[in-house]
Amino acid sequence: MRRAYSVETVRAAEAALMQRLPEGALMQRAAAGLATACGDLLRRNGRVYGSRVLLLVGSGDNGGDALYAGARLARRGAGVRALLLAPDRAHPGGLAAFRAAGGQVVDGPDGLGVLDLVVDGITGIGGRGGLREDATELVHTVTRDRTPVISVDLPSGVEADTGEVHGEAVRADATITFGTYKPGLLIDPAAEHAGALRLVDIGLGPELPEPPDLEALQYADVAALLPVPGAESDKYRRGVVGVVAGSERYPGAAVLAVAGALRGGAGAVRYVGPGADAVIARFPEALVHAGPPSKAGRVQAWVVGPGLGDGRQAEAAVADVLAADVPVLVDADGLRLLDAETVRTRTAPTVLTPHAGEAAALLGTAREEVESGRLTAVRELAARYRATVLLKGSTTLIAEARDTPVRVNPTGTSWLATAGSGDVLSGLTGSLLAAGLAPRDAASVGAYLHGLAARHGSDGAPVSAQDVADGIPAAWRDVRAG
């Protein structure tokens, strides 16, 4: 599992560790890891000896890491130059080591020629508010030939704690981070600037508290959560999920939500709504009912909202489902039709699955505000509605009303930006709720499998929502196989 901590927590852990180490040892560990990563990239593109490397060096420890790493590369025969953005505040020890190793300090970008690598050491995890204009111009100048960029700890200009980007920021091909991940490396829009991630162990682990601020599940974590039927399982032990979806205008939403539920391992699916004929034609194993949902029969969880449309009948269906004493997932039109106080006072779990526009409506704010501050938005939604919230997007986030780490899904792909894929996710997550997974686990596993399924369905080609649904079993097998 990838675990991320706030800047404040990282600073405290570093301070505690430094008390037990010789002076400068922590920075040397970081510099060694950074130099190794730079060397690996240079070897892939040619060689270390004779390569041309430019360090963009800001003030403070981040610049010091870059300078010490540059000294190591220079001793291996690379031609390393450093451009100091704040010459009077450059790390003195790092600068001395760099010069002693044969590194050259330059005054500007003119005359640098062709570069093999740019190391971004402008600002560290304490940076705020984007790059200054002079730094922005410099970065554009030295990377205009698409020179590879490695960022030190965090791409300069992004917000470490929130993943927000206020202004210009470095776009790295890779980011070498130290001790632990920072939230901004895992959450868009900042994550888009980070490129490939490498974590360098500097011994910080024992100093970091529980729980982390953010976590991202990996294959082994998801495999441990997958509900696998036993020899004595029947359809009720596997979980029966009710789906209230679709309308005369959107009958396909019903089919896709049911597809996600069945592919997700539900023992049975009870469908309620006007799309019964379309559902049965595609899935004869589905159990259909004219409604209301409370009369449809026994279920262990409900999914309500995809393609439900407007009107009194849709509103009544949402209210009826929310009155049930089982976990309920609300998506799409259901999010517009729900009563906020009803959600807040439910005793059974509720999962809300908005995209940015729907989240903005629930919060009474602008979509752009949600997209630029996704971590803030998902936490606020979970607290306000006392629910588990899955905020869909390029990095899907899952938050609970209680004080648990926000989860970020690492399997998202742009191929999921297709009509109906959210309906599949709703059905899939609903099946996991019915199987007995806790709401945060069901949402996390659902998002993880959903992303993998899109990759299977597309295989590098355009993907439809039905492809995503059909890819779920392969995603499931992949996770179990590790």
C-alpha positions in Angstrom: 0.0 0.0 0.0 1.3 3.5 -0.8 0.9 5.8 2.2 1.1 9.5 2.1 1.6 12.0 4.9 1.2 15.8 5.2 4.1 18.2 5.2 3.7 18.9 8.9 3.9 15.2 9.7 6.9 14.6 7.4 8.8 17.6 8.9 8.2 16.2 12.5 9.4 12.8 11.5 12.5 14.1 9.8 13.3 16.2 12.9 12.9 13.2 15.2 15.1 11.0 12.9 17.8 13.7 12.6 18.3 13.8 16.3 19.6 10.2 16.2 21.8 10.6 13.1 25.1 12.4 12.4 24.6 15.9 11.0 23.8 15.8 7.3 23.2 12.1 7.1 19.6 12.4 6.1 20.3 14.7 3.2 23.1 12.3 2.1 20.7 9.4 2.0 18.2 11.5 -0.1 21.0 12.6 -2.4 22.3 9.1 -2.9 18.8 7.9 -3.9 18.3 10.8 -6.2 21.7 10.3 -7.9 20.9 6.6 -8.4 17.6 7.5 -10.1 19.2 10.1 -12.3 21.9 7.6 -13.3 19.3 5.0 -14.1 17.5 7.4 -16.4 20.8 8.5 -18.1 21.8 4.9 -18.7 18.5 4.1 -20.3 19.0 7.0 -22.7 22.7 6.5 -23.3 25.3 6.6 -20.5 26.2 8.5 -17.3 29.8 9.3 -18.3 29.8 12.3 -20.5 26.1 13.0 -20.2 25.0 16.7 -19.8 23.0 17.4 -16.7 21.5 20.7 -15.5 20.5 21.3 -11.9 17.8 24.0 -11.3 18.6 24.8 -7.7 16.4 26.7 -5.3 17.1 27.7 -1.7 17.0 25.4 1.2 17.2 21.6 1.6 15.5 20.7 -1.7 18.3 22.6 -3.6 20.8 20.9 -1.2 19.6 17.4 -2.2 20.0 18.4 -5.9 23.5 19.7 -5.4 24.8 16.7 -3.4 23.2 14.4 -6.0 24.9 16.5 -8.8 28.2 16.1 -7.0 27.8 12.3 -7.1 27.0 12.4 -10.8 30.0 14.6 -11.5 32.2 12.1 -9.8 30.9 9.5 -12.2 32.0 11.5 -15.2 28.8 13.4 -16.0 29.1 17.0 -17.0 26.9 18.7 -14.4 26.1 22.4 -14.2 23.9 24.1 -11.7 21.8 27.2 -12.2 21.2 28.9 -8.8 17.8 30.6 -8.6 18.8 32.2 -5.3 22.6 32.3 -5.2 22.8 33.9 -1.8 20.6 31.3 -0.3 21.9 28.1 -1.9 22.7 25.3 0.5 26.3 26.0 1.5 27.4 22.4 2.1 25.8 21.1 -1.0 27.3 23.9 -3.1 30.8 23.3 -1.7 30.5 19.5 -2.4 29.2 20.2 -5.9 32.1 22.5 -6.8 34.7 20.1 -5.2 33.4 17.3 -7.4 33.9 19.4 -10.5 30.4 20.7 -11.0 30.1 24.1 -12.7 27.8 26.9 -11.6 26.3 28.9 -14.5 24.6 32.3 -14.5 21.8 31.5 -16.9 20.4 29.2 -19.6 22.3 30.7 -22.5 25.0 28.5 -24.1 24.0 25.3 -22.3 23.6 23.4 -25.6 21.8 20.1 -25.7 21.0 18.6 -22.3 20.4 14.9 -21.4 18.7 15.6 -18.1 17.2 18.5 -16.1 16.9 18.1 -12.3 14.2 20.2 -10.7 15.3 21.3 -7.3 13.6 24.7 -7.3 11.1 24.3 -4.4 10.4 21.5 -2.0 7.4 20.3 -0.1 7.0 23.6 1.6 6.5 25.5 -1.6 3.2 27.4 -2.1 1.4 29.2 -4.9 3.1 28.0 -8.1 6.3 29.0 -9.7 7.5 32.6 -9.9 7.5 34.2 -13.3 11.3 34.0 -13.7 11.4 30.3 -12.6 8.6 29.5 -15.1 10.5 31.2 -18.0 13.6 29.3 -17.0 11.9 25.9 -16.9 10.3 26.5 -20.3 13.6 27.5 -21.8 15.7 24.5 -20.6 13.0 21.9 -21.4 11.8 23.3 -24.8 13.7 20.4 -26.5 11.7 17.9 -24.4 14.7 17.2 -22.2 13.8 14.7 -19.5 13.0 16.2 -16.1 13.4 14.6 -12.7 11.9 16.5 -9.8 13.3 16.3 -6.3 10.7 15.2 -3.8 7.9 17.0 -5.5 7.4 18.9 -8.8 8.1 22.5 -8.1 5.0 24.6 -8.0 2.5 22.0 -6.8 0.9 21.9 -3.4 2.2 18.9 -1.4 -0.7 18.5 1.0 -3.7 18.9 -1.4 -2.6 18.1 -4.9 -3.7 21.6 -6.0 -1.8 23.6 -8.6 -2.0 27.4 -8.3 -0.3 28.8 -11.3 2.6 27.3 -13.2 4.4 24.1 -12.1 7.1 21.8 -13.4 5.9 18.8 -15.4 8.3 16.0 -14.6 9.0 12.8 -16.3 9.8 11.3 -12.9 9.7 12.4 -9.3 12.0 11.0 -6.7 10.4 11.4 -3.3 12.0 10.7 0.1 10.8 8.8 3.1 7.1 8.7 2.2 4.7 9.8 -0.4 3.1 13.2 -0.2 -0.6 13.6 -1.0 0.1 15.9 -3.9 2.0 13.1 -5.7 -1.1 10.9 -5.8 -3.9 13.4 -6.4 -4.7 15.3 -9.6 -4.1 17.9 -10.8 -0.6 17.8 -9.1 -0.2 14.1 -9.8 -0.3 14.8 -13.5 2.9 16.8 -13.0 4.8 14.1 -11.2 5.4 11.5 -13.9 6.7 8.1 -12.7 7.2 7.9 -8.9 10.1 6.4 -7.0 10.2 6.3 -3.3 13.7 6.5 -1.7 13.8 4.9 1.8 15.7 7.3 4.1 14.7 5.5 7.3 11.7 7.7 8.0 9.2 4.8 8.5 9.5 4.3 12.2 9.0 8.0 12.9 5.7 8.2 10.9 2.5 7.9 12.9 -0.7 5.9 12.2 -2.8 6.4 10.3 -1.5 8.1 7.2 -3.3 11.0 5.7 -3.8 9.2 2.4 -3.4 5.7 1.1 -3.5 3.9 -2.3 -4.3 0.2 -2.4 -2.1 -2.1 -4.4 -2.8 -5.5 -5.9 -2.1 -7.4 -2.6 -4.4 -5.1 -0.6 -7.2 -5.5 -3.1 -6.7 -9.3 -3.3 -7.1 -9.6 0.5 -10.4 -7.8 0.3 -12.0 -9.6 -2.6 -15.1 -11.6 -1.5 -14.5 -15.1 -2.7 -17.4 -17.6 -2.2 -16.8 -20.7 -0.2 -18.0 -24.3 -0.6 -21.2 -23.6 1.4 -22.0 -20.3 -0.3 -25.4 -19.6 -1.8 -26.7 -16.6 -3.6 -27.6 -14.8 -0.3 -24.2 -15.5 1.2 -22.6 -14.1 -2.0 -24.9 -11.1 -1.7 -28.1 -10.0 -3.4 -28.0 -6.4 -4.7 -31.0 -4.4 -5.7 -30.6 -2.0 -8.6 -33.0 0.9 -9.2 -31.9 2.5 -12.4 -32.9 3.4 -15.9 -35.9 5.2 -17.4 -37.7 5.4 -20.7 -35.1 7.9 -21.8 -32.1 6.0 -20.4 -32.9 2.3 -20.5 -29.2 1.5 -21.1 -28.3 2.7 -17.6 -30.3 -0.1 -16.1 -28.5 -2.7 -18.3 -25.0 -1.3 -17.5 -25.6 -1.1 -13.7 -26.9 -4.7 -13.7 -23.9 -5.7 -15.8 -21.5 -4.2 -13.3 -23.3 -5.9 -10.4 -23.4 -9.4 -12.0 -19.8 -9.1 -13.2 -18.8 -8.0 -9.8 -19.8 -11.3 -8.2 -23.3 -10.7 -6.9 -25.2 -13.9 -6.0 -28.3 -12.3 -7.6 -29.5 -9.0 -8.8 -33.0 -7.6 -8.2 -33.9 -5.0 -10.8 -36.6 -2.4 -10.2 -37.6 0.1 -12.8 -39.0 0.6 -16.3 -36.0 -1.1 -18.0 -37.0 -4.6 -17.1 -37.5 -5.8 -20.7 -34.0 -4.5 -21.7 -32.4 -6.0 -18.6 -34.0 -9.5 -19.1 -33.1 -9.5 -22.7 -29.4 -9.0 -21.8 -29.4 -10.8 -18.5 -32.0 -13.5 -18.1 -30.7 -14.4 -14.6 -31.8 -11.0 -13.3 -34.8 -10.8 -11.0 -37.2 -8.0 -12.0 -39.9 -6.2 -10.2 -42.3 -3.4 -11.1 -41.7 -1.6 -7.7 -41.6 0.0 -5.3 -38.2 -1.2 -4.3 -39.3 -2.1 -0.7 -41.6 -4.7 -2.2 -39.1 -6.3 -4.5 -37.7 -8.8 -2.1 -34.7 -9.4 0.1 -31.5 -7.6 -0.8 -28.2 -7.0 1.1 -27.6 -3.6 -0.6 -29.2 -1.2 -3.0 -27.9 0.8 -5.9 -30.1 3.7 -6.9 -29.9 6.5 -9.4 -28.2 5.7 -12.7 -30.4 7.0 -15.6 -33.3 7.4 -13.2 -34.4 10.7 -14.7 -36.7 13.2 -13.0 -40.3 13.2 -11.7 -42.2 12.1 -8.8 -41.8 8.4 -9.5 -38.0 8.7 -9.5 -38.0 10.8 -6.4 -40.2 8.3 -4.6 -37.9 5.5 -5.6 -34.9 7.2 -4.1 -36.7 8.0 -0.9 -37.9 4.4 -0.7 -34.4 3.0 -1.1 -33.0 5.4 1.5 -35.5 4.2 4.0 -34.1 0.6 3.8 -32.0 -0.7 6.6 -29.2 -1.9 4.3 -26.2 -0.2 2.7 -27.3 2.1 -0.2 -25.2 3.5 -3.0 -26.5 6.6 -4.6 -25.3 7.7 -8.0 -26.1 10.0 -10.9 -29.8 11.2 -10.9 -30.2 9.8 -7.4 -27.7 12.5 -6.1 -30.0 15.2 -7.3 -33.1 13.6 -5.9 -31.9 12.6 -2.4 -32.9 14.5 0.7 -29.7 15.5 2.5 -31.1 15.2 6.0 -32.4 11.7 5.2 -28.9 10.6 4.2 -27.4 12.2 7.3 -29.7 10.4 9.7 -29.6 6.9 8.1 -28.3 4.2 10.5 -27.2 1.9 7.7 -24.2 2.9 5.5 -24.6 5.3 2.5 -22.1 5.6 -0.3 -22.3 8.6 -2.6 -20.5 8.4 -6.0 -20.5 11.9 -7.6 -18.3 13.2 -10.4 -17.0 16.7 -10.1 -20.1 18.4 -11.4 -22.4 16.5 -9.1 -20.1 17.1 -6.2 -20.2 20.8 -6.9 -24.0 20.7 -6.9 -24.0 18.8 -3.5 -21.6 21.3 -2.0 -23.2 24.4 -3.6 -19.9 25.4 -5.3 -18.4 25.6 -8.8 -17.2 22.5 -10.6 -13.8 24.2 -11.2 -13.4 24.5 -7.4 -14.0 20.8 -7.0 -11.6 19.9 -9.8 -8.8 22.0 -8.5 -9.3 21.0 -4.8 -10.4 17.3 -5.0 -9.1 16.3 -1.6 -10.8 19.2 0.2 -14.1 18.5 -1.7 -14.3 14.8 -0.9 -13.5 15.3 2.7 -16.2 18.1 2.9 -18.8 15.9 1.2 -18.2 13.0 3.5 -18.4 15.2 6.6 -21.5 17.1 5.4 -23.5 14.1 4.4 -22.1 11.7 7.0 -21.5 9.2 4.2 -18.7 7.4 2.4 -18.0 9.4 -0.7 -16.4 8.2 -3.9 -15.4 11.3 -5.9 -14.9 10.1 -9.5 -12.3 11.6 -11.8 -8.8 11.2 -13.1 -7.8 10.2 -9.6 -10.8 8.8 -7.8 -10.9 9.6 -4.1 -12.8 7.8 -1.4 -13.4 9.4 2.0 -15.4 8.6 5.1 -17.1 10.9 7.6 -15.0 9.5 10.4 -11.2 10.1 10.7 -9.8 7.5 8.4 -7.2 8.0 5.6 -8.6 9.2 2.3 -8.0 6.5 -0.3 -6.9 7.3 -3.9 -7.4 4.9 -6.7 -4.2 4.2 -8.8 -5.8 2.4 -11.7 -7.8 5.2 -13.3 -7.5 5.6 -17.1 -8.7 8.2 -19.5 -10.6 5.4 -21.4 -13.2 5.5 -18.5 -14.3 8.9 -19.8 -17.1 7.3 -21.7 -20.9 7.4 -21.3 -22.2 4.7 -18.9 -18.9 3.6 -17.3 -20.1 5.2 -14.0 -23.2 3.1 -14.2 -21.0 0.0 -14.3 -19.0 1.2 -11.4 -22.2 1.7 -9.3 -23.3 -1.8 -10.0 -19.9 -3.3 -9.3 -19.5 -1.4 -6.0 -23.1 -2.3 -5.0 -22.3 -6.0 -5.5 -19.3 -5.6 -3.1 -21.5 -3.9 -0.5 -24.0 -6.7 -0.8 -21.1 -9.2 -0.3 -20.4 -7.6 3.1 -17.4 -5.3 2.4 -17.3 -2.2 4.5 -18.3 0.9 2.5 -14.8 2.3 2.2 -13.4 -1.1 1.1 -16.3 -1.7 -1.3 -15.7 1.7 -2.9 -12.0 1.3 -3.1 -12.1 -2.2 -4.5 -14.8 -1.2 -7.0 -12.8 1.7 -8.3 -9.6 -0.4 -8.5 -11.3 -3.2 -10.5 -13.2 -0.6 -12.6 -9.9 0.9 -13.7 -8.3 -2.4 -14.5 -11.3 -3.5 -16.4 -11.1 -0.5 -18.7 -7.5 -1.4 -19.5 -8.6 -5.0 -20.3 -11.5 -3.8 -22.3 -9.6 -1.3 -24.3 -6.2 -3.0 -24.9 -5.0 0.3 -26.2 -8.1 1.0 -28.2 -11.3 3.1 -27.5 -13.4 1.5 -24.9 -17.2 1.5 -24.2 -19.0 1.1 -20.9 -20.0 -2.5 -22.0 -16.3 -3.2 -22.6 -15.6 -2.1 -19.1 -18.2 -4.4 -17.7 -16.9 -7.3 -19.7 -13.4 -6.6 -18.5 -14.3 -7.0 -14.8 -13.8 -10.8 -14.6 -10.3 -10.4 -16.1 -9.5 -7.6 -13.7 -10.6 -9.8 -10.8 -8.4 -12.7 -12.0 -5.4 -10.3 -12.4 -5.8 -9.1 -8.8 -6.1 -12.6 -7.4 -3.1 -13.8 -9.4 -1.0 -10.8 -8.0 
